[in-house]
Amino acid sequence: MGAFKEQVKGAGQQAKGKIKETTGRAVGNPRLAVEGNVEKNVGKMRQAVARPMEAVKGSVREAKGTLKRELGEATRDPDLAGEGEAERVSGKIRRKMNE
């Protein structure tokens, strides 16, 4: 499973756990509240584990884009240089969002 999908699943699990926890407290069901709290924290951990993987993918994409841009500039191919720059920037954004 991809790291991004793992982050999304973690966010969903965290939200589901928060709802269970809140519902358990509201209706006076401590078992449901504890169950929700555990599920919420497992979701947080899934997200925390997936972030570094996404940051690495962003760094790789950034490096690949830089190389492609430089190759485009060296061969005077503006399309390749532009494509490389776009890839570099998207990799940088992905890396920064997951640091």
C-alpha positions, 0 to 999 in steps of 0.5 A: 500500500502506498504511503499516501493511501496509508495517511488517508486511511490513518486520517479516516481511522482517527476521525472514526475513533474521535466520533466513537470516543465522543459518542461513548462519553456522551452516552456514558459508555466508558468502553466505547469511549476507550475503544474510540480513543485507541482507534483515534491514536492508532490512526494518528500513528498510521499517519506519523509512520507514512509521512517520512515515506512520503517525504522521501518520495518527494525528495526523489522526485525533486532530484529527478526533476532537477536532473531532467531540468539540467539535461533540458537546459544542456541540450537546449530543450525547453520542453524537457527543462520545463517538465523537469522544473515542474517535477522538481517543484512538485517533489519539493512540495510533497517533501515539505508537506510531509516533513 
